[in-house]
Amino acid sequence: MGTPGAVGTSLRALGTALDADGSPECLTVLDEAAAATGESPARLEHAKNLMVLGSARRRWGRPTDAREPLRRAAELAAVCGARPLAERALDELRAAGGRRPTRGVFGPDALTPSERRVAVLAAAGHTNKAIAQQLFVTPKTVEVHLSSTYRKLGITSRSELAPARL
């Protein structure tokens, strides 16, 4: 058994070939490809797998089922800096009947001014309590801003804030 990224990439290639041959089995294989990379650190490969899965679902007449993988693909691709992939996923999302965001909702550009202030202080090593005191907000507000920041940046912890280039 290989690494999740390699397995996911191989399954995506197989699913794409099955799709080109007109086999509905492609959807099962593409689901497996997305699942293989879902918990791995290979975020760009996961974004590609989600994009191909969503696109295939749309073409196979399942537009509602296509929207969530396409949204997630656009989000991950934007966080990874893969703008062409993010744009393609957003185009597919619109073709599947989903709404294309009116402004960037992923990556550093998507942060609100308040989220950015909290994230910068957290990246500098301040505690939530210290950030709350400095910004005259509650610690719960700091937690909410950090959660939103993590989601928009595609990260999972405070230690990943500094490399995120706020």
C-alpha positions in Angstrom: 0.0 0.0 0.0 1.3 3.4 -1.0 1.1 6.9 0.6 -2.4 8.5 0.6 -1.3 11.1 -2.0 0.0 8.4 -4.4 -3.0 6.2 -3.9 -5.3 9.1 -4.4 -3.5 10.2 -7.6 -3.6 6.7 -9.0 -7.3 6.3 -8.2 -8.0 9.7 -9.8 -6.3 8.6 -13.0 -8.3 5.4 -13.1 -11.5 7.2 -12.4 -10.8 9.8 -15.1 -10.2 6.9 -17.6 -13.4 5.2 -16.6 -15.3 8.5 -17.0 -13.8 9.0 -20.4 -15.0 5.4 -21.3 -18.5 6.3 -20.1 -18.5 3.9 -17.2 -20.6 5.0 -14.2 -18.1 3.1 -12.0 -15.9 6.2 -12.3 -17.9 7.9 -9.5 -17.1 5.1 -7.0 -13.4 5.2 -7.9 -13.3 9.0 -7.7 -15.0 8.9 -4.3 -12.3 6.5 -3.2 -9.6 8.9 -4.6 -11.0 11.8 -2.6 -11.3 9.6 0.5 -7.7 8.4 0.1 -6.3 12.0 0.3 -8.9 13.4 2.7 -6.9 12.9 5.9 -3.5 13.2 4.3 -1.2 16.2 4.2 -1.4 16.1 0.4 -3.9 19.0 0.3 -3.3 19.9 -3.3 -3.8 16.3 -4.4 -7.0 16.3 -2.3 -8.2 19.5 -4.1 -7.6 17.9 -7.5 -9.4 14.8 -6.4 -12.4 16.8 -5.2 -12.4 18.9 -8.3 -12.5 15.8 -10.6 -15.1 14.1 -8.4 -17.4 17.1 -8.4 -17.0 17.6 -12.1 -17.8 14.0 -12.8 -20.8 14.1 -10.6 -22.1 17.1 -12.4 -21.6 15.5 -15.8 -23.3 12.3 -14.6 -26.5 14.3 -13.7 -25.8 14.7 -10.0 -25.3 18.5 -9.7 -26.5 18.8 -6.1 -24.0 16.1 -5.0 -21.3 17.9 -7.0 -21.5 21.2 -5.2 -19.8 20.4 -1.9 -16.7 18.7 -3.4 -16.4 21.6 -5.8 -16.6 24.2 -3.0 -14.0 22.3 -0.9 -11.8 21.9 -4.0 -11.9 25.7 -4.7 -11.1 26.4 -1.0 -8.2 24.0 -0.8 -6.8 25.1 -4.2 -6.9 28.7 -3.1 -5.1 28.0 0.1 -2.5 26.0 -1.8 -2.0 28.9 -4.2 -3.3 26.9 -7.1 -5.4 29.7 -8.6 -6.2 28.0 -12.0 -7.5 24.9 -10.2 -9.5 27.1 -7.8 -11.0 29.0 -10.8 -11.9 25.8 -12.6 -13.6 24.4 -9.5 -15.6 27.6 -9.1 -16.6 27.5 -12.8 -17.7 23.9 -12.3 -19.6 24.9 -9.2 -21.5 27.5 -11.1 -22.3 24.9 -13.8 -23.6 22.6 -11.1 -26.0 25.3 -10.0 -24.0 26.5 -7.1 -23.2 30.1 -6.3 -19.8 31.4 -7.1 -18.5 33.6 -4.2 -18.5 37.3 -5.0 -15.2 37.8 -3.2 -12.3 35.7 -2.1 -13.5 33.5 0.8 -10.4 31.5 1.2 -6.8 32.4 1.9 -5.3 35.4 3.6 -7.3 37.9 1.4 -10.5 36.5 2.8 -9.7 37.5 6.4 -11.7 40.3 7.9 -9.7 43.1 9.5 -10.6 41.8 13.0 -9.6 38.2 12.1 -6.3 39.5 10.7 -5.6 41.4 13.9 -6.3 38.4 16.1 -4.3 36.1 13.8 -1.3 38.4 13.8 -1.3 38.5 17.6 -1.8 34.8 17.9 1.0 34.1 15.5 3.2 36.4 17.7 2.6 34.0 20.6 0.0 35.9 22.6 -2.6 33.9 24.5 -6.3 34.2 23.7 -6.8 36.1 27.0 -4.0 38.5 26.2 -5.4 39.1 22.7 -8.9 39.7 24.2 -7.5 42.3 26.6 -5.5 44.1 24.0 -8.3 44.3 21.5 -11.1 44.9 24.2 -13.1 41.9 23.2 -14.1 38.7 25.0 -11.9 35.5 24.8 -14.9 33.8 23.1 -14.7 36.4 20.3 -11.0 35.6 19.9 -11.8 31.9 19.7 -14.5 32.6 17.0 -12.1 34.8 15.0 -9.3 32.1 15.2 -11.7 29.3 14.1 -12.8 31.4 11.1 -9.2 32.2 10.3 -8.1 28.5 10.5 -11.0 27.6 8.1 -10.2 30.3 5.6 -6.5 29.6 5.7 -6.9 25.8 5.6 -4.9 25.2 8.7 -5.7 23.4 12.0 -3.5 25.0 14.7 -2.0 28.2 16.0 1.5 27.0 15.1 0.5 27.1 11.4 -0.4 30.8 11.5 3.1 32.2 11.2 3.9 30.4 7.9 0.4 31.4 6.5 1.7 34.8 5.5 -0.9 37.0 7.0 
